[in-house]
Amino acid sequence: MNEFEKAMVLAEKLESMALTTGNSQLRGTALYYQAEVLHLKKLYDLSSHKLDLAEQEFKKVNDLTGQS
């Protein structure tokens, strides 16, 4: 397993924890991390989708830093 795959697995686990606890801030962060990994892997469309989802989660908790 390469470093990108390890990072994605950790970000997906973080998202799973966020969904379990209903924590939008944590889910937004996890989605942002996933988008970063996908961008580094040159999967730009999927990265953009994850960023859109992250922004929606940050809006739920009024996190202006996360939205930017």
QUIPESUL-V614597 format. One record per residue. N is the residue number from 1. SS is DSSP state (alpha for helix, beta for strand, coil for the rest). PSI is psi as a letter, one per 40 degrees, with the letter a starting at -180 (NA if undefined). Layout:
BEGIN
((N & SS & PSI) (N & SS & PSI))
END
This chain:
BEGIN
((1 & coil & h) (2 & coil & i) (3 & alpha & d) (4 & alpha & d) (5 & alpha & d) (6 & alpha & d) (7 & alpha & d) (8 & alpha & d) (9 & alpha & d) (10 & alpha & d) (11 & alpha & d) (12 & alpha & d) (13 & alpha & d) (14 & alpha & d) (15 & alpha & d) (16 & alpha & d) (17 & alpha & d) (18 & alpha & d) (19 & alpha & d) (20 & alpha & d) (21 & alpha & e) (22 & coil & f) (23 & coil & h) (24 & alpha & d) (25 & alpha & d) (26 & alpha & d) (27 & alpha & d) (28 & alpha & d) (29 & alpha & d) (30 & alpha & d) (31 & alpha & d) (32 & alpha & d) (33 & alpha & d) (34 & alpha & d) (35 & alpha & d) (36 & alpha & d) (37 & alpha & d) (38 & alpha & d) (39 & alpha & d) (40 & alpha & d) (41 & coil & e) (42 & coil & f) (43 & coil & g) (44 & alpha & d) (45 & alpha & d) (46 & alpha & d) (47 & alpha & d) (48 & alpha & d) (49 & alpha & d) (50 & alpha & d) (51 & alpha & d) (52 & alpha & d) (53 & alpha & d) (54 & alpha & d) (55 & alpha & d) (56 & alpha & d) (57 & alpha & d) (58 & alpha & d) (59 & alpha & d) (60 & alpha & d) (61 & coil & e) (62 & coil & f) (63 & coil & g) (64 & alpha & d) (65 & alpha & d) (66 & alpha & d) (67 & alpha & d) (68 & coil & NA))
END
